[in-house]
Amino acid sequence: MKKKRIIAYFGLIVLVTIVILVAGGSVFMLKYSLGPNPNRTDTEGSYTRLFEQYPETQSWVDSLRSINALRDTFVTMPTGERHHALYVWKGSPRTALVIHGWRGCSIDFLFLARMYERDLDYNVVVPDLHAHGLSDGDAIGMGWLDRLDMLHWLELFKTDTMAVHGVSMGGATTMMMSGEEMPEGIKDVRFIDDCGYTSVWDEFVGELKKQFGLSEFPMMYTGSLLCKALYGWSFEEASALKQVERSDYPMLFIHGDRDTFVPTEMVYRLYEAKSSKKELWITSNTVHALSYRNHRDEYISRVRAFLGK
C-alpha cells in the first residue's frame, strides 16, 4: 500500500508540474505574440525609421505638413476605445484605407499612403490598430477584432470608391474584413492583401515550431482558450481563409516568393479559397513585407491596374 501511495503521489506531482508548465507556456505565448510594442508611442522614432527606409517620403511628408494636409484624428470606437489615425483628404471621390502590420503603426506605412495620394490620386487614411501606435488597447488582436474597427474607419471616411490595402497582419486584417458587409453608400470597394496569413492558428503554429521547436498540442489549445477568456476571441475563429471564402469583393493577393515569416504557400491557399474577382502576384527574390521596396514601379503599376478595372 505504501508503495502505491508513493507512486500515486509521484504521479500527482508530475501531473501538477505539467499543468503548471503548460499554463505558464500559454501565458508566455500570449505575452510574446499579443504584447504591444513597448515603444509604440514613439512617433519621432517611427518617422526616423520611415525616412531611413523610404527616403522619398520625407519631402512628401514635409510638403503636406507645410499646408497642414497630413492630419491626426482620434475617434471613439463602438467598443468605447479611443483610436488614432493619420489621414490626407484631398477631396477625391476615391479613398484608400492602409493597414499596418504586427507591432507597427500608421507612420510606418506612410510609404503606401504616399503611393495612393501622390501616384493614384486617392484620399488616404492610415489608422493605428488596437494596441498599436496612439490607439488604446493592451493586447494585439491579430486582425480579428480589428476588422470591425476598420469597418468603422471605412464608414467615417467613405467615398464612392474605396480601396483597403494591408501588409502582413494588416493584410490578414484586410482579408478578414472582406468577409463582412460593407457600409452603405460605397459603390466600389476593393481589397489588396500583401503577405497576410491564412489564420492566426496557422501563423502561430508555424512560429511555435520555428522559434521554440514545439508542436501545436497542447500549447495552441490552451493558449487559444486563454485568449478567448481574456480578450474575447480564439485562435481558431480568427481565419482570413474563411473570410475570403465568403467574400464577393475584388481582391489582389501579393506575396514574396521567399517569405518564411508568413510562408509563401499560404497565399496559394488564400487565392484558391477566393471563388472569383481575384488576382495573384508573387514577387521575385522577396522576403516578408518587402514587395513594395523591391519592386516599387511594378507594385504601383499593378495596384493601379487592379483598382482601375
NUMAR-955273 format. One record per residue (C-alpha): residue in three letters; chain; y negated, z, x negated. Coordinates in nm, 3 decimals. Layout:
N
keke:ala | koldren:A | v:Y | w:Z | u:X
...
END
This chain:
309
keke:met | koldren:A | v:0.000 | w:0.000 | u:0.000
keke:lys | koldren:A | v:-0.237 | w:0.089 | u:-0.279
keke:lys | koldren:A | v:-0.178 | w:-0.247 | u:-0.445
keke:lys | koldren:A | v:-0.251 | w:-0.429 | u:-0.117
keke:arg | koldren:A | v:-0.576 | w:-0.236 | u:-0.077
keke:ile | koldren:A | v:-0.683 | w:-0.331 | u:-0.428
keke:ile | koldren:A | v:-0.608 | w:-0.699 | u:-0.360
keke:ala | koldren:A | v:-0.795 | w:-0.687 | u:-0.026
keke:tyr | koldren:A | v:-1.090 | w:-0.511 | u:-0.191
keke:phe | koldren:A | v:-1.098 | w:-0.765 | u:-0.471
keke:gly | koldren:A | v:-1.081 | w:-1.050 | u:-0.216
keke:leu | koldren:A | v:-1.371 | w:-0.899 | u:-0.024
keke:ile | koldren:A | v:-1.579 | w:-0.876 | u:-0.343
keke:val | koldren:A | v:-1.505 | w:-1.240 | u:-0.421
keke:leu | koldren:A | v:-1.598 | w:-1.346 | u:-0.067
keke:val | koldren:A | v:-1.924 | w:-1.149 | u:-0.069
keke:thr | koldren:A | v:-2.008 | w:-1.293 | u:-0.412
keke:ile | koldren:A | v:-1.952 | w:-1.648 | u:-0.287
keke:val | koldren:A | v:-2.167 | w:-1.585 | u:0.023
keke:ile | koldren:A | v:-2.447 | w:-1.442 | u:-0.192
keke:leu | koldren:A | v:-2.428 | w:-1.735 | u:-0.436
keke:val | koldren:A | v:-2.431 | w:-1.993 | u:-0.156
keke:ala | koldren:A | v:-2.716 | w:-1.820 | u:0.027
keke:gly | koldren:A | v:-2.915 | w:-1.788 | u:-0.293
keke:gly | koldren:A | v:-2.845 | w:-2.150 | u:-0.378
keke:ser | koldren:A | v:-2.964 | w:-2.261 | u:-0.035
keke:val | koldren:A | v:-3.288 | w:-2.069 | u:-0.073
keke:phe | koldren:A | v:-3.337 | w:-2.223 | u:-0.419
keke:met | koldren:A | v:-3.267 | w:-2.571 | u:-0.276
keke:leu | koldren:A | v:-3.538 | w:-2.533 | u:-0.012
keke:lys | koldren:A | v:-3.790 | w:-2.398 | u:-0.264
keke:tyr | koldren:A | v:-3.709 | w:-2.678 | u:-0.508
keke:ser | koldren:A | v:-3.722 | w:-2.961 | u:-0.254
keke:leu | koldren:A | v:-3.974 | w:-2.835 | u:0.002
keke:gly | koldren:A | v:-4.206 | w:-2.627 | u:-0.213
keke:pro | koldren:A | v:-4.561 | w:-2.772 | u:-0.224
keke:asn | koldren:A | v:-4.724 | w:-2.886 | u:-0.546
keke:pro | koldren:A | v:-4.895 | w:-2.574 | u:-0.687
keke:asn | koldren:A | v:-5.192 | w:-2.794 | u:-0.793
keke:arg | koldren:A | v:-5.216 | w:-2.974 | u:-0.460
keke:thr | koldren:A | v:-5.584 | w:-2.885 | u:-0.402
keke:asp | koldren:A | v:-5.699 | w:-3.002 | u:-0.747
keke:thr | koldren:A | v:-5.889 | w:-3.308 | u:-0.626
keke:glu | koldren:A | v:-6.069 | w:-3.359 | u:-0.957
keke:gly | koldren:A | v:-5.737 | w:-3.372 | u:-1.141
keke:ser | koldren:A | v:-5.599 | w:-3.617 | u:-0.883
keke:tyr | koldren:A | v:-5.894 | w:-3.852 | u:-0.932
keke:thr | koldren:A | v:-5.850 | w:-3.831 | u:-1.310
keke:arg | koldren:A | v:-5.484 | w:-3.933 | u:-1.281
keke:leu | koldren:A | v:-5.569 | w:-4.211 | u:-1.036
keke:phe | koldren:A | v:-5.830 | w:-4.363 | u:-1.268
keke:glu | koldren:A | v:-5.595 | w:-4.338 | u:-1.568
keke:gln | koldren:A | v:-5.309 | w:-4.512 | u:-1.387
keke:tyr | koldren:A | v:-5.520 | w:-4.761 | u:-1.191
keke:pro | koldren:A | v:-5.849 | w:-4.806 | u:-1.382
keke:glu | koldren:A | v:-5.975 | w:-5.068 | u:-1.136
keke:thr | koldren:A | v:-6.000 | w:-4.801 | u:-0.866
keke:gln | koldren:A | v:-6.282 | w:-4.614 | u:-1.042
keke:ser | koldren:A | v:-6.553 | w:-4.875 | u:-0.986
keke:trp | koldren:A | v:-6.429 | w:-4.924 | u:-0.629
keke:val | koldren:A | v:-6.446 | w:-4.551 | u:-0.556
keke:asp | koldren:A | v:-6.789 | w:-4.525 | u:-0.723
keke:ser | koldren:A | v:-6.927 | w:-4.815 | u:-0.520
keke:leu | koldren:A | v:-6.802 | w:-4.666 | u:-0.194
keke:arg | koldren:A | v:-6.941 | w:-4.323 | u:-0.282
keke:ser | koldren:A | v:-7.280 | w:-4.474 | u:-0.361
keke:ile | koldren:A | v:-7.314 | w:-4.584 | u:0.003
keke:asn | koldren:A | v:-7.124 | w:-4.285 | u:0.150
keke:ala | koldren:A | v:-6.842 | w:-4.511 | u:0.265
keke:leu | koldren:A | v:-6.548 | w:-4.311 | u:0.125
keke:arg | koldren:A | v:-6.536 | w:-4.020 | u:0.364
keke:asp | koldren:A | v:-6.341 | w:-3.699 | u:0.420
keke:thr | koldren:A | v:-6.235 | w:-3.571 | u:0.757
keke:phe | koldren:A | v:-6.044 | w:-3.269 | u:0.883
keke:val | koldren:A | v:-5.873 | w:-3.273 | u:1.221
keke:thr | koldren:A | v:-5.662 | w:-3.026 | u:1.415
keke:met | koldren:A | v:-5.309 | w:-3.149 | u:1.476
keke:pro | koldren:A | v:-5.130 | w:-3.084 | u:1.807
keke:thr | koldren:A | v:-4.941 | w:-2.813 | u:1.615
keke:gly | koldren:A | v:-5.271 | w:-2.630 | u:1.555
keke:glu | koldren:A | v:-5.274 | w:-2.705 | u:1.182
keke:arg | koldren:A | v:-5.581 | w:-2.841 | u:1.010
keke:his | koldren:A | v:-5.511 | w:-3.166 | u:0.826
keke:his | koldren:A | v:-5.722 | w:-3.373 | u:0.591
keke:ala | koldren:A | v:-5.766 | w:-3.746 | u:0.528
keke:leu | koldren:A | v:-5.982 | w:-3.986 | u:0.331
keke:tyr | koldren:A | v:-6.098 | w:-4.299 | u:0.509
keke:val | koldren:A | v:-6.312 | w:-4.610 | u:0.477
keke:trp | koldren:A | v:-6.442 | w:-4.750 | u:0.804
keke:lys | koldren:A | v:-6.599 | w:-5.095 | u:0.776
keke:gly | koldren:A | v:-6.592 | w:-5.194 | u:1.143
keke:ser | koldren:A | v:-6.290 | w:-5.421 | u:1.110
keke:pro | koldren:A | v:-6.055 | w:-5.477 | u:1.409
keke:arg | koldren:A | v:-5.773 | w:-5.406 | u:1.161
keke:thr | koldren:A | v:-5.684 | w:-5.063 | u:1.025
keke:ala | koldren:A | v:-5.424 | w:-4.952 | u:0.771
keke:leu | koldren:A | v:-5.266 | w:-4.607 | u:0.756
keke:val | koldren:A | v:-5.148 | w:-4.543 | u:0.399
keke:ile | koldren:A | v:-4.895 | w:-4.262 | u:0.348
keke:his | koldren:A | v:-4.840 | w:-4.093 | u:0.011
keke:gly | koldren:A | v:-4.518 | w:-3.962 | u:-0.144
keke:trp | koldren:A | v:-4.348 | w:-3.629 | u:-0.219
keke:arg | koldren:A | v:-4.585 | w:-3.372 | u:-0.369
keke:gly | koldren:A | v:-4.861 | w:-3.632 | u:-0.387
keke:cys | koldren:A | v:-5.185 | w:-3.655 | u:-0.194
keke:ser | koldren:A | v:-5.425 | w:-3.904 | u:-0.039
keke:ile | koldren:A | v:-5.615 | w:-3.955 | u:-0.365
keke:asp | koldren:A | v:-5.301 | w:-4.066 | u:-0.548
keke:phe | koldren:A | v:-5.269 | w:-4.367 | u:-0.318
keke:leu | koldren:A | v:-5.625 | w:-4.492 | u:-0.314
keke:phe | koldren:A | v:-5.498 | w:-4.789 | u:-0.516
keke:leu | koldren:A | v:-5.330 | w:-4.912 | u:-0.195
keke:ala | koldren:A | v:-5.638 | w:-4.821 | u:0.007
keke:arg | koldren:A | v:-5.834 | w:-5.045 | u:-0.225
keke:met | koldren:A | v:-5.592 | w:-5.331 | u:-0.162
keke:tyr | koldren:A | v:-5.638 | w:-5.300 | u:0.213
keke:glu | koldren:A | v:-6.015 | w:-5.254 | u:0.211
keke:arg | koldren:A | v:-6.105 | w:-5.498 | u:-0.066
keke:asp | koldren:A | v:-5.838 | w:-5.767 | u:-0.050
keke:leu | koldren:A | v:-5.725 | w:-5.762 | u:0.313
keke:asp | koldren:A | v:-6.045 | w:-5.658 | u:0.495
keke:tyr | koldren:A | v:-5.896 | w:-5.356 | u:0.672
keke:asn | koldren:A | v:-6.038 | w:-5.018 | u:0.758
keke:val | koldren:A | v:-5.814 | w:-4.768 | u:0.581
keke:val | koldren:A | v:-5.707 | w:-4.409 | u:0.649
keke:val | koldren:A | v:-5.515 | w:-4.206 | u:0.389
keke:pro | koldren:A | v:-5.401 | w:-3.865 | u:0.519
keke:asp | koldren:A | v:-5.275 | w:-3.566 | u:0.326
keke:leu | koldren:A | v:-4.934 | w:-3.489 | u:0.476
keke:his | koldren:A | v:-4.839 | w:-3.140 | u:0.592
keke:ala | koldren:A | v:-4.834 | w:-2.902 | u:0.291
keke:his | koldren:A | v:-4.995 | w:-3.165 | u:0.066
keke:gly | koldren:A | v:-5.346 | w:-3.201 | u:-0.068
keke:leu | koldren:A | v:-5.600 | w:-3.023 | u:0.151
keke:ser | koldren:A | v:-5.381 | w:-3.015 | u:0.464
keke:asp | koldren:A | v:-5.231 | w:-2.693 | u:0.598
keke:gly | koldren:A | v:-4.864 | w:-2.609 | u:0.555
keke:asp | koldren:A | v:-4.631 | w:-2.401 | u:0.342
keke:ala | koldren:A | v:-4.330 | w:-2.632 | u:0.318
keke:ile | koldren:A | v:-4.289 | w:-3.008 | u:0.275
keke:gly | koldren:A | v:-4.142 | w:-3.180 | u:0.581
keke:met | koldren:A | v:-3.986 | w:-3.482 | u:0.403
keke:gly | koldren:A | v:-4.139 | w:-3.717 | u:0.660
keke:trp | koldren:A | v:-3.959 | w:-3.598 | u:0.971
keke:leu | koldren:A | v:-4.219 | w:-3.384 | u:1.146
keke:asp | koldren:A | v:-4.485 | w:-3.579 | u:0.954
keke:arg | koldren:A | v:-4.403 | w:-3.885 | u:1.164
keke:leu | koldren:A | v:-4.562 | w:-3.709 | u:1.462
keke:asp | koldren:A | v:-4.873 | w:-3.618 | u:1.261
keke:met | koldren:A | v:-4.905 | w:-3.982 | u:1.155
keke:leu | koldren:A | v:-4.890 | w:-4.093 | u:1.519
keke:his | koldren:A | v:-5.183 | w:-3.861 | u:1.583
keke:trp | koldren:A | v:-5.381 | w:-4.020 | u:1.298
keke:leu | koldren:A | v:-5.294 | w:-4.362 | u:1.440
keke:glu | koldren:A | v:-5.429 | w:-4.257 | u:1.778
keke:leu | koldren:A | v:-5.752 | w:-4.121 | u:1.628
keke:phe | koldren:A | v:-5.828 | w:-4.436 | u:1.427
keke:lys | koldren:A | v:-5.662 | w:-4.704 | u:1.640
keke:thr | koldren:A | v:-5.785 | w:-5.061 | u:1.647
keke:asp | koldren:A | v:-5.633 | w:-5.379 | u:1.792
keke:thr | koldren:A | v:-5.428 | w:-5.445 | u:1.479
keke:met | koldren:A | v:-5.273 | w:-5.176 | u:1.260
keke:ala | koldren:A | v:-5.055 | w:-5.151 | u:0.950
keke:val | koldren:A | v:-4.860 | w:-4.844 | u:0.845
keke:his | koldren:A | v:-4.773 | w:-4.851 | u:0.474
keke:gly | koldren:A | v:-4.586 | w:-4.572 | u:0.295
keke:val | koldren:A | v:-4.437 | w:-4.523 | u:-0.052
keke:ser | koldren:A | v:-4.130 | w:-4.310 | u:-0.134
keke:met | koldren:A | v:-4.139 | w:-4.011 | u:0.103
keke:gly | koldren:A | v:-4.431 | w:-4.193 | u:0.264
keke:gly | koldren:A | v:-4.201 | w:-4.493 | u:0.309
keke:ala | koldren:A | v:-3.945 | w:-4.271 | u:0.480
keke:thr | koldren:A | v:-4.222 | w:-4.129 | u:0.700
keke:thr | koldren:A | v:-4.326 | w:-4.484 | u:0.788
keke:met | koldren:A | v:-3.974 | w:-4.576 | u:0.896
keke:met | koldren:A | v:-3.922 | w:-4.251 | u:1.085
keke:met | koldren:A | v:-4.248 | w:-4.317 | u:1.266
keke:ser | koldren:A | v:-4.145 | w:-4.673 | u:1.355
keke:gly | koldren:A | v:-3.876 | w:-4.549 | u:1.592
keke:glu | koldren:A | v:-4.132 | w:-4.377 | u:1.814
keke:glu | koldren:A | v:-4.355 | w:-4.516 | u:2.087
keke:met | koldren:A | v:-4.693 | w:-4.620 | u:1.952
keke:pro | koldren:A | v:-5.025 | w:-4.507 | u:2.104
keke:glu | koldren:A | v:-5.153 | w:-4.722 | u:2.389
keke:gly | koldren:A | v:-5.420 | w:-4.978 | u:2.311
keke:ile | koldren:A | v:-5.276 | w:-5.110 | u:1.984
keke:lys | koldren:A | v:-5.193 | w:-5.478 | u:2.026
keke:asp | koldren:A | v:-5.014 | w:-5.535 | u:1.696
keke:val | koldren:A | v:-4.864 | w:-5.273 | u:1.462
keke:arg | koldren:A | v:-4.656 | w:-5.348 | u:1.153
keke:phe | koldren:A | v:-4.474 | w:-5.125 | u:0.907
keke:ile | koldren:A | v:-4.430 | w:-5.151 | u:0.532
keke:asp | koldren:A | v:-4.173 | w:-4.931 | u:0.361
keke:asp | koldren:A | v:-4.198 | w:-4.915 | u:-0.016
keke:cys | koldren:A | v:-3.889 | w:-4.740 | u:-0.162
keke:gly | koldren:A | v:-3.825 | w:-4.494 | u:0.120
keke:tyr | koldren:A | v:-3.488 | w:-4.320 | u:0.157
keke:thr | koldren:A | v:-3.229 | w:-4.367 | u:0.431
keke:ser | koldren:A | v:-3.227 | w:-4.000 | u:0.528
keke:val | koldren:A | v:-3.314 | w:-3.658 | u:0.392
keke:trp | koldren:A | v:-2.943 | w:-3.577 | u:0.384
keke:asp | koldren:A | v:-2.863 | w:-3.882 | u:0.168
keke:glu | koldren:A | v:-3.153 | w:-3.820 | u:-0.068
keke:phe | koldren:A | v:-3.075 | w:-3.451 | u:-0.115
keke:val | koldren:A | v:-2.702 | w:-3.515 | u:-0.166
keke:gly | koldren:A | v:-2.788 | w:-3.760 | u:-0.445
keke:glu | koldren:A | v:-3.033 | w:-3.525 | u:-0.614
keke:leu | koldren:A | v:-2.798 | w:-3.227 | u:-0.578
keke:lys | koldren:A | v:-2.530 | w:-3.416 | u:-0.768
keke:lys | koldren:A | v:-2.765 | w:-3.576 | u:-1.022
keke:gln | koldren:A | v:-2.978 | w:-3.271 | u:-1.103
keke:phe | koldren:A | v:-2.723 | w:-2.991 | u:-1.070
keke:gly | koldren:A | v:-2.380 | w:-3.155 | u:-1.065
keke:leu | koldren:A | v:-2.300 | w:-3.004 | u:-0.722
keke:ser | koldren:A | v:-2.123 | w:-3.158 | u:-0.423
keke:glu | koldren:A | v:-2.270 | w:-3.155 | u:-0.073
keke:phe | koldren:A | v:-2.035 | w:-2.880 | u:0.050
keke:pro | koldren:A | v:-2.131 | w:-2.608 | u:0.112
keke:met | koldren:A | v:-2.491 | w:-2.616 | u:-0.012
keke:met | koldren:A | v:-2.616 | w:-2.903 | u:0.203
keke:tyr | koldren:A | v:-2.478 | w:-2.749 | u:0.519
keke:thr | koldren:A | v:-2.617 | w:-2.401 | u:0.460
keke:gly | koldren:A | v:-2.946 | w:-2.544 | u:0.333
keke:ser | koldren:A | v:-2.981 | w:-2.757 | u:0.644
keke:leu | koldren:A | v:-2.913 | w:-2.459 | u:0.871
keke:leu | koldren:A | v:-3.170 | w:-2.253 | u:0.683
keke:cys | koldren:A | v:-3.425 | w:-2.535 | u:0.706
keke:lys | koldren:A | v:-3.368 | w:-2.554 | u:1.082
keke:ala | koldren:A | v:-3.414 | w:-2.179 | u:1.120
keke:leu | koldren:A | v:-3.729 | w:-2.162 | u:0.904
keke:tyr | koldren:A | v:-3.903 | w:-2.493 | u:0.973
keke:gly | koldren:A | v:-3.756 | w:-2.634 | u:1.293
keke:trp | koldren:A | v:-3.574 | w:-2.941 | u:1.159
keke:ser | koldren:A | v:-3.244 | w:-3.014 | u:0.989
keke:phe | koldren:A | v:-3.147 | w:-3.250 | u:0.709
keke:glu | koldren:A | v:-2.910 | w:-3.435 | u:0.945
keke:glu | koldren:A | v:-3.170 | w:-3.525 | u:1.206
keke:ala | koldren:A | v:-3.430 | w:-3.646 | u:0.955
keke:ser | koldren:A | v:-3.297 | w:-4.001 | u:0.936
keke:ala | koldren:A | v:-3.508 | w:-4.308 | u:0.864
keke:leu | koldren:A | v:-3.192 | w:-4.516 | u:0.916
keke:lys | koldren:A | v:-3.150 | w:-4.405 | u:1.277
keke:gln | koldren:A | v:-3.520 | w:-4.455 | u:1.349
keke:val | koldren:A | v:-3.514 | w:-4.806 | u:1.201
keke:glu | koldren:A | v:-3.215 | w:-4.893 | u:1.419
keke:arg | koldren:A | v:-3.423 | w:-4.827 | u:1.730
keke:ser | koldren:A | v:-3.747 | w:-4.981 | u:1.604
keke:asp | koldren:A | v:-3.867 | w:-5.310 | u:1.752
keke:tyr | koldren:A | v:-4.176 | w:-5.340 | u:1.531
keke:pro | koldren:A | v:-4.205 | w:-5.583 | u:1.237
keke:met | koldren:A | v:-4.113 | w:-5.423 | u:0.905
keke:leu | koldren:A | v:-4.136 | w:-5.525 | u:0.541
keke:phe | koldren:A | v:-3.899 | w:-5.344 | u:0.304
keke:ile | koldren:A | v:-3.996 | w:-5.326 | u:-0.065
keke:his | koldren:A | v:-3.778 | w:-5.166 | u:-0.333
keke:gly | koldren:A | v:-3.745 | w:-5.175 | u:-0.710
keke:asp | koldren:A | v:-3.417 | w:-5.311 | u:-0.847
keke:arg | koldren:A | v:-3.389 | w:-5.024 | u:-1.098
keke:asp | koldren:A | v:-3.473 | w:-4.736 | u:-0.869
keke:thr | koldren:A | v:-3.246 | w:-4.436 | u:-0.927
keke:phe | koldren:A | v:-3.458 | w:-4.165 | u:-0.761
keke:val | koldren:A | v:-3.422 | w:-4.342 | u:-0.427
keke:pro | koldren:A | v:-3.129 | w:-4.568 | u:-0.517
keke:thr | koldren:A | v:-3.186 | w:-4.937 | u:-0.451
keke:glu | koldren:A | v:-2.869 | w:-4.957 | u:-0.240
keke:met | koldren:A | v:-3.045 | w:-4.755 | u:0.030
keke:val | koldren:A | v:-3.284 | w:-5.037 | u:0.115
keke:tyr | koldren:A | v:-2.998 | w:-5.275 | u:0.188
keke:arg | koldren:A | v:-2.860 | w:-5.033 | u:0.445
keke:leu | koldren:A | v:-3.203 | w:-4.993 | u:0.599
keke:tyr | koldren:A | v:-3.257 | w:-5.368 | u:0.614
keke:glu | koldren:A | v:-2.918 | w:-5.421 | u:0.780
keke:ala | koldren:A | v:-2.993 | w:-5.146 | u:1.033
keke:lys | koldren:A | v:-3.308 | w:-5.327 | u:1.149
keke:ser | koldren:A | v:-3.199 | w:-5.577 | u:1.412
keke:ser | koldren:A | v:-3.493 | w:-5.819 | u:1.388
keke:lys | koldren:A | v:-3.853 | w:-5.874 | u:1.274
keke:lys | koldren:A | v:-3.775 | w:-5.780 | u:0.915
keke:glu | koldren:A | v:-3.837 | w:-5.893 | u:0.559
keke:leu | koldren:A | v:-3.696 | w:-5.769 | u:0.229
keke:trp | koldren:A | v:-3.841 | w:-5.793 | u:-0.121
keke:ile | koldren:A | v:-3.655 | w:-5.649 | u:-0.421
keke:thr | koldren:A | v:-3.892 | w:-5.628 | u:-0.717
keke:ser | koldren:A | v:-3.751 | w:-5.705 | u:-1.060
keke:asn | koldren:A | v:-3.736 | w:-5.465 | u:-1.356
keke:thr | koldren:A | v:-3.889 | w:-5.189 | u:-1.147
keke:val | koldren:A | v:-3.805 | w:-4.819 | u:-1.119
keke:his | koldren:A | v:-3.914 | w:-4.587 | u:-0.840
keke:ala | koldren:A | v:-4.252 | w:-4.644 | u:-0.671
keke:leu | koldren:A | v:-4.386 | w:-4.891 | u:-0.929
keke:ser | koldren:A | v:-4.355 | w:-5.220 | u:-0.740
keke:tyr | koldren:A | v:-4.731 | w:-5.248 | u:-0.692
keke:arg | koldren:A | v:-4.812 | w:-5.164 | u:-1.053
keke:asn | koldren:A | v:-4.552 | w:-5.405 | u:-1.196
keke:his | koldren:A | v:-4.607 | w:-5.696 | u:-0.954
keke:arg | koldren:A | v:-4.963 | w:-5.649 | u:-0.831
keke:asp | koldren:A | v:-5.059 | w:-6.005 | u:-0.741
keke:glu | koldren:A | v:-4.731 | w:-6.081 | u:-0.569
keke:tyr | koldren:A | v:-4.740 | w:-5.745 | u:-0.393
keke:ile | koldren:A | v:-5.079 | w:-5.822 | u:-0.240
keke:ser | koldren:A | v:-4.972 | w:-6.177 | u:-0.156
keke:arg | koldren:A | v:-4.653 | w:-6.065 | u:0.019
keke:val | koldren:A | v:-4.826 | w:-5.791 | u:0.217
keke:arg | koldren:A | v:-5.100 | w:-6.036 | u:0.322
keke:ala | koldren:A | v:-4.841 | w:-6.292 | u:0.435
keke:phe | koldren:A | v:-4.640 | w:-6.031 | u:0.626
keke:leu | koldren:A | v:-4.944 | w:-5.898 | u:0.808
keke:gly | koldren:A | v:-5.069 | w:-6.249 | u:0.885
keke:lys | koldren:A | v:-4.755 | w:-6.365 | u:1.065
END
